[in-house]
């Protein structure tokens, strides 16, 4: 039996550290056992010069099939919210803490499962490298798993959502809910309420992006 207890993404890192080489190297990552369940690695996507990076938890079913992050139901809701607050998704770097889909079978459906701490830790070097290469001015965590992976296990999105968090990870760091949690709301009224709260958090980010653009334009 293959021993992956002490392995991590670092065992598969390329010699040259840029987004393309990282993406290609991640395709063969066996730093934890999740690759055995997944169709393929789902690496981050977006401009290497993106001012904004969004970090989720783990790819979903559609992401696993297509190889692209945030293209399933949660991704479509995210796109709608970004458009509503005036953020261009094409100018955002999107990724997940874990690059392989973790799931359980339920009838004909493959349902998402939360990754274990050991799986998150094994995959974390990919995310660390993405942040180092992109160097986003604004880093936004979507959901508790994503936030706790880099801000510590005691971090609570429910208490700190929508607020700027002091961190060395980026000039501005913020956490909010994962859009999938909105889709799991029990009724349309709850979904609408949670969606508006999500929009409010993203507006904080959008306003900061606008201020940054104005400062850059003035400097020029």
N, C-alpha and C positions, 0 to 999 in steps of 0.2 A: 504493500500500500504506500502511495506517495505521501511523504511527510511535508505538510505545509505549515506546521505549527509555528515555525520561526521565519517563515517567508513573508515577503511583502512586495509591493509594487517596485520597490527599489531594486529588487533582483532582476527586473526586466527593463530598467531605465536605459535610454539610448546614450551614446557618447555626446551627442549634440543636443542641447536642451532648447528646443523651440516647439511651437505648437504642432507643426507637422510631424516632427520626429517623435514627439511624445504620443501623439495620436497613433502613429504607426506602431510604436512599441507597445502601447496599451492593448493592441489587438491580440497579442499573444500572452497577455498577463495571466499568470496562474498563482498570484500572490495569496489567494484564498480559494476556497472550493466553489465559490459562486459561479465561476466560469463554466462549471460542469452543467449548471442548470440553464445558462443563458444561450440565446441564439448567437449573440455577438457582443462585443464591447460597445458601450455607448459613451463616447468621449464628449467633451465639451465642444461647443461651436460658437463662432462669432469672431469679430475683428480682434486681431492681436493688440490693437491700440484702443480697445473699448474703454470708455470712462466708467461704465457700469457693468458689474458682473453679478449675475443671479445664481445662487447655489441652492439646489434642491437636495433631496435625500437619495433617491435611487431611481433608475429608469423604470418605466411601466411597461405594460404589454406591447403597446404600439411602438414605443421607443425601442424595445428589444427587437421587434420585427424589422424596423426601418433603419436602425442604427443612428437615429438622430434624437437629441434631447428635447423634451417638452413639445411633443407632437400629438400626444393623446388628449383625452378630455380635459385634464388639468392644464395642459399646454395651451389648448384652445381658449380656455377661460383666462389664462394668463395673457394671451395675445389680446383678448378683448379688453382686459383691464389696462394693459400697457397703452393700447390705442386710446382708451378713454382719457388717460392722464397725459397723453401727448408724448409718450416715449416710443421711439422707433425700435421695434424688436430687432431689426437688421443691424442696429448699431450696438446691440447688447451681447455680451458673452454669457452664454447659459451653460451650466454644467450641473453635475451631481456629486455628492460626496462619494458615493459608491457607483462604479461604472458598469456593473452587471446587474441584470434584473433578478431579484430574489422573489420567488413566488411559491404558491401552493395550489394544487388542483382543486377546483370546486365545480363538479360536473364537467362542462366543456370549457369553463373559464379558467384562466390563470390569474389568481388573485395576488396582489402585492403583499409582501411580508416585510416587516421592519428588519433591517440588517442588525446583526449582533455587533457588539463593541469590537470584537476581534476582527470582524470583516471590515468595519469602518477604519480601524487602525491600519490594517493591511493595505487598504486602498488609498489612504490619506496622502501618501507622497505624490500621487497624481494631482490632487487638488492643490497641494502646496506648490507644486511646480507650475500649475496653471496660473495661480495668483502671482507667482514670482515673474513669469514671462509677461503676462498681460499688464500687471501693475495697475489694476483699476483704481480710479480715484474714489469710487463708491462701491462698496461690497454689500450685497443684500442677501441674507439667509432666508430661505423659504422653509419654515417649519422647524420644530424643536431639534430633530435629529441633525439637520444641517448646522444649526446654530451651535449646538452643544459639541459638535465635532471639533470646532476651532475656538469656541468661547468658553468651554468647560462644561462639565456635566451638571453643574448647579445652575446654569443659565436657564431662565424661564421666559419663553416668548410671551406668555400671557401677561407678565408683569412689565416687560420691556419693549413690546412691539411698537413700531412706529417712532421710536426714539433713537437719536444718535448715541452710539455706544463707543466709549473711549477704547481704542484698540490700535495696535501696531500693524494690523493686517492691511489697513488702507486708511486714507485720510478721513473717510466717512464710512462708518459701518452701521448697519441697521438690520433688524430682524422682523419678520412678519410671519403670518401663517402660510402653509403650503396651499396652493389653490385646490388641491384634492380634498382638503378638509372642508372646503366650502361645498363641494359636490356631495359630500357625505352628510350634509345637514338633513335633518329628518323631514322637513317640509319646505315648500317654496318661500314662505315668509322668513324662515330662519336663513335660508340660502341668500335671500336678498339682503337681509341685515348683515350677514357675514361678508357678503360681497362688497357692500358699501364701506365696511370697516377696512377691508383689504384695499379698496380704492383710496381711502384716506391715508393709509400707510404709504402707498405708491406715490401719492401726491407730494408727500414730504421729499421723496427722492426726485420727482420731476422738478420740483421747485429748486432744489439744489443744483440739478443739472442745468437749469436755465440760468441760475446765478453764475455758474461756472462759465457758461458760454458768453455771458455778458462781460465778465471780467476779461476773458480771452480777447473778445472783440475790442474792448477798450484799450488793452495793452498793445494791440496791433495798430 
